[in-house]
Amino acid sequence: MLQDFVMLKAHMDGLYRLIQLRGGLAALGEGSMVEHKAQRIDFALCLATGEQSRFFREVPWVPHIATDGATRCPELRHVCPDLDSRIQTIWADLREFSKAANDATRTNVKMTPGFFSRLSQSVPYRLLAIEFDVASNSELLRLCMLAYVKYLLTPIKGFGRHLAYLAKRIKASLLAHQLVPDKGADGLIVWALFVVANSVYEDFDREWMQDMMGQAVSNLGLHTWEEIVPVLERYLWIRVTFEGPAKALYRQWWPQGNSSLRKYPAISAKAL
């Protein structure tokens, strides 16, 4: 896989030179296959290195998918009352996109390429343009949304272990939130861990995540997969994309269901 990653970087170098010789991405025409490919590879490499996008473009800090009336985030209000307004706007866009994807699956009507393009053209650039203190709620959500979008745009199997910047920073952020005794926060942590485990920590360094998730699930009083699903669906969740891998991970970590989950005693606020 390391060789594949080196080859990907070399491919991006060549593609970047080619695009620049042709006048940049704008000269290729919006929605072209070359633009689509270049942006996805570039995004993945940014997650690996923490560097800015080679094709960075200024994107207004306004909703690009959500309507003006759908930018409030009631599911986050009590969990993250201090959330940066830019993070809220991006979250609202991803929530609207996820809802549209779930509706498309339910009705068997495909989303238009233009609608998907609004995601790839606006969300990654905004998430990469900002950064907060690693222990803050805004940074935790920024990193989780990067992992969420990575899973949608660059679902390269086994690539997660090469995303050094994202993996290191998101682990630090999650560990900083580990002892939050709020049931609302526990729900967010459960969602974050399922997304990150399947998007970034696909096949490495998962032990700490299993312990953290077991604790959060026990704090919430949940003991089966069926009880966990509604918690995940409060946040960003595309069923056809995330539910299969998440359920498989749950079965892998707790094959006995109820009995194995109950080994984690619930932590009360008084105990902390």
Order of alpha helices (4+ residues) and beta strands (2+ residues): alpha-alpha-alpha-alpha-alpha-alpha-alpha-alpha-alpha-alpha-alpha-alpha-alpha
